[in-house]
Amino acid sequence: MTPNFLIIGPPKCGTTALYATLAQHPQVFMSRVKEPYFFAFDGQPPAFAGPDAGYYRQHAVTEWGDYQALFAEADGYVARGEASPLYLTSYQPERTAANIRRRLPDMRVIAILRQPADRAYSQFSFRRQKGFEPLTDFREALAAEGQRLEANWPPGCHYRLNSLYFTNLAPYFALFPREQLRIYLYDDLNAQPAALLHDLCLFLHVDPSSMPDTVAQRNVTVWPRNRALSFLLRHAGRCRAIAPTHLRRMVGSRLRAWNQMKPPPLDPALRCELTESYRDEILRLQDLIGRDLSHWLAAP
């Protein structure tokens, strides 16, 4: 058994929320491994360096038989899919699209696109939360991107390049018929989730009446107020002898809630600067997908 649709990303554009929502539909089978990354590698195990290189070595599914096994229980489902945001990044989009086309030419492909500067900063913030980003300043991380590329760091740190949507989408438009592609905006996901989900059901040939009309939030980025406390809370299970289980859980829950805060907002001047650097990409993208994206270029 194989999938017949993919949510290709890019990162921090609502793919996890969409994956979780689709999984609630009785006619849709979503791979229990949300991000197998198969088509990005297809027989070539990842060989990255850098902070999160081990994550890809551990989680990437690189063999065709192993990938098919993810859908062994999908018999009888109308729609079968997975969600790997790596498929729509700066990491070899031409090769990824070609791998999909070669293996499964009838694949339906879904992408959700977010204002590029906002997406880049959200990915930086998320990687800070996970401990994969050693720099605390977003501007410094942007400046380090070229050096990290040369050092073969994983594509998660390609904050600027991963928001080049026209460049990264073009191989899909070149290889797949337009009717097999569905491109949404993150704005749609937030402002009109019911309409987006209804259209998505029609695209996947499943019953719209069985789809929830809201999209649950997933992967919300938070930063710890105190990293030492965050470390202690992650390892609190080793301290069973100190206090009863119910007391540890209650105190731990309250401390976790206190220790979480939203990342600071993106500096408006940097957002404008970064957005301007994407101007040509945005204008070419709106022609490619047939959507007015002028609001992406407006000042916050």
Secondary structure, 3 states (H helix, E strand, C coil): CCCCEEECCCCCCCHHHHHHHHCCCCCEEECCCCCCCHHHHCCCCCCCCCCCHHHHHHHCCCCHHHHHHCCCCCCCCCEEEEECHHHHCCCCHHHHHHHHHHHCCCCEEEEEECCHHHHHHHHHHHHHHHCCCCCCCHHHHHHCHHHHHHCCCCHHHCCCHHHCHHHHHHHHHHHCCHHHEEEEEHHHHHHCHHHHHHHHHHHHCCCHHHCCCCCCCCCCCCEECCHHHHHHHHCHHHHCCCCCHHHHHHHHHHHHHHHEECCCCCCHHHHHHHHHHCHHHHHHHHHHHCCCCHHHHCCC
